[in-house]
Amino acid sequence: MNFEQFEKYIKNHKIWSIPLIISFIVTSIYNLPEAYEKIASFFSKEYDLKIELLQMDKDNIHVYTATNRQDPYISSIGSWYKFRLTNNGNKPLSLNSILFDGTQNIPAFQNYYIDKDVIYLSKLTTLPKSININESIDLYLFIPFQINRELGEKLFSLLYKADNKLDTGIELYLFGKEPEIQKQTLPMYINGKFVRTISVELNVTNWNEYPFPRTLYSQMDRINDIMPFDYNLKDGFIYMEKNEILSNIVEPTDTEINMNSIYKNTKHDVQIVFEMNNNMKFKIDLCVDSTGLVLMNKI
């Protein structure tokens, strides 16, 4: 029975409308194998990935990009977050990539700890990464997000410690006479393994307002080595705990300050996408907390 026959039959036999509609829907589904497979897969939980954002001991805030050569401010910050992926489905899964903001690949580490002023990372996760049935894996990801200029100016004075010499690209951009940074040489990795270096041409129309990114860590030759993440060296930017930052920005006597207005973020939501085998995508939506300094589960 095609749609025209079905419509004509409904008009002539109104009393049988409901059974006929149900019969038509069922028949249509069986005539569409792809739709049927998707529905069957959904109800059988053939592929089911649970994503959890776990609590960290401390919320350490890091500078990610600095902007404006004439009056510099921090335009984006970030923190390290711990995620747990659990395969609750009936088939093994393979984690192929982790995406931030739709396109940017995020590297993941399996170990993270702080020793005095240095953060250490180890065991860079090589992708694809298999997750067996009922298996869980923990990953540490660095996730950046944009902040407004008012907060960025306050953070710059807190998180930048001036030095006598300009050692890094970001300092040369911020404080040098001319930003001679027309090319960048970046390492290229495939499945976590170094392949070669590539030159990237930067097309910048306004160097004064260019958001200059920082290097987050140094890639080691062996993926299981500890990678130091020390913000007290060279470019002068340090990391600081969220509570310490807030206590420095807002004095106890400033009771009139509207926190939500000061820390209103220019980009409220951040979506992390875990791409698996068979082109499946599992997403977790995060949002900036009321202080504008860290990400949290979206309620």
N, C-alpha and C positions, 0 to 999 in steps of 0.2 A: 504494500500500500504506500503510494507516494503522498506528498503533502496535500496536493489538490484533491485527491480521493478522500483523504482523511478529513479535510475541511468540509467537503460536501456531505460526507456521512454524518458528521457532527450536527450539521444544520437539520438534517432529516431525521435524526434519532437522538434528540436532546436528552432523553432519559438515560441513554448509555454514554453520556459525555465523559463522566469521570473515569469509568473503567477503560474507555477507549484512549483517553489522554495518557493514563498510566501505561497502557499497552504500547502506545506509540513511543513514549519516552524510552521504555525498556528496549524496544526494537531498535530505536535510533542508536542507543548506547552500544548494543551488540553489533551494529553495523559500522561502528567507529572503533576499531581495535586499539588505536592509540589512546583515545579517551578512556576506554575500558581499563587498559593497563595502568593508567595513571590513578584512576579511582581505586582499583584493586590494590595497587602498591601503597596508596595512602592508608587504606583500612588495615592492611596487613603489617604496616610499619616495617616494610622491607628495608628502608633507609631512614634512620632516625638519629639525629645528632643533637645532644643536649649541650648547650653552651652556657657556662657560668663565669661571671666576673667575681673573683675571690677577693677577700679582704687582705690588703697589704698591711704590714706593721706600721709603716709610715708613708705619708703622702709627700714625696719629694718632688719639688717643682724644678724643672729644667728649662733653660732658654733654648728655643729651637730656631727662631729667626729674629734678626734685628733689622730695623728699617730706619731710613732717613739719615743721611750723612751730616746734615747741618744741625739737627736737633734729634739725636738718636733715641729711639724707644724700642721696646720689645714688642714685636707684632704677633708672635705665636709662642706658646709654651707647650710643655708636654710632661708626661709622667710615665713611669713604668707600671704596667698593670699585669696581673696574673689571671690567666684564663684556664679553665678546665673544660676539655672536650671529652664527652662520654658517648660512646657508640651504643645506643639503646635499640638499634635495629636488628634485623635478622641476617644481615650480610656485612662483611668487612667493608670499611671505608678507606679511602686514600685521600689525604689532605694534599692538594696540589698547589694552592697559593692562599695568601692572606692579603686582602685588599683593604686599604683605607681610602675613604673619599672616592670610591668607585674605581680608581685606576692605580693608585700608588701601592706598590708591594711593600709589605712590612716583614722584616726579618724577625724570627722568633728564637728565643733562647730557653734552655731548660733549667738554668740555674742562675741565681741572682743573689748577691749579698753585699752588704756595706761594711767596710773596714775603715774606721776613722773618716777621712775625707774622700775616700775613693769607693766607687761602685764597681763591683766585679761581675762580669758576665761570662758564662761558659756554655759549652755544648750548643752551638748554633744548630738549629733544627734543619736538617737536610730534607728538602722536598723533592718528590712526594714522600709523605710520611703515612705509613699504614696505621690504622686504628682497628683492631680486631673487635669482634662482638663482645659486649660488656666490658671493654677496655676503656680506661681513662688516661689522657695525657695532659700534663700541665705545661703551659707555655707562658713566657714573659714577653710582652710586647711593649715597645715604646710608641705611644700614640700622641701626636701633636694636635693642637687646636688653636684657632685664632682668638685673640683677645682685643678689646678696644684700646684706643690710643691712651686714654686716661690711665687705665690700669697698667698699660705697657710702660708709660713714663715713670710710674711709681716703682715698678719692678726693676727698671733699668738702674735706678740709683741704689737699689738693694742688692742686685745680683751681679753687677759689674764692679770689679776691683781694678782700678787703673794701675798700669805698670809703666816702667820707664821706656820700654821698647815695644815695637809693634811686631809680633812674631807670626801672626796667622792672617789668613786671607780675610777673615771677618773684621779684624782690627784695621787692616790696610784699607778696607772698604769704608769703615766708619770714620777713621781718623787720618788716613793718608791724604796726600795732596790730590792724587788722581787715582781712581780705582782701576788699575791696570789688570782687569780680570775679564778679558774678552773671551778666554777659553778656559775650560775646566777639563782636567784629565781625571776620569773616574774609572774605578775597577769594575769589570764585568764578571758576574758570577752566573753559572748555570748549575742548578740543583745544589747550591751551596759551595761549588768549587770554582776557584779563580780560573778564568779563561784568558783574559787579556785586558789591557787598559784601552779606553776609548776617549777621544776628544769631543767635547760638547761645546758648540758655539752658543753663547748667550745672546739673545736678541733683546737688548734693554733700551727702551726709549728715554727713560728718566732714571739715571743712576742715583739721584738724590732720594728717590722714593722706592728703590729696589729692596725687597725683603731678602736679606742675605742669610742663607741657611748655615747652620753649624754642623760639623762632623760629630756624630753621636758616639762612635767608637772606632777603634782600629781593627780591621779584619786581619786575623792571624792565618798563617798557612794551614795549621792543623785546627780543625773545627772544635776539638775538645779542649783547646787551651783556654785559660782564663784571659778575658779581655778587659783591661782597666778602663774605667769610664770616669776620668778625673776632671772635674770642672774647675779645679783650683790651679790649673797650669795654663800657660801660654796666653790664650785669648782673654783671660781675666774673668770670665763668667763662672759663677759658682752655682751649685744647687742648694736649695734650702727647703726645710720642711714647711708645709702649708701653714701650720699654726704659728710658726716663727715669723713667716711673711706677714700674716694678718696682724700679729701683735706689733710689728714694725710700721705697718701702714696706718692702722687705726689705733690712735691713742685712747686709753680708757676714758679720758675726759671728753672725747668727741662723741657725745651721745646723740647729736643732731644728724649724724651722717646716715643717709639712706643707702644701705648696703646694696640693695638690688639695683639701684640706679647707678652707683659707682661701678659695680662689677658686671653690668649687663654685657653679655658676650655677643660679638658680631655673628657668631655661628653657633647656634644653640645645640644642634644635634650632630652627632658623629655616628656613622654606621660602619661597622666592621663586618666584612664578608669573608667567610671561609669557603673557598671553592674546592669541591670534592670531585671524585671520579664521576663519570657519566654526566658532566656539566651541571651537577647539582650545586646549588648555592644555599648556604645557611647563614643567616644574618643575626647580628645582635645590635640593637639600637641603644646608644649611650647619650646622655645629656650632661651639660655643664651644671655643676651644683650652684647654689645660691651665691657663693663667694666668687664664682667665675674662675676658680683655680684648678679644679680637678673634675674628672668625669665620673659618672655614676650610672647605675642601671636606670633605664627609663621606666618611670612608674606608669 
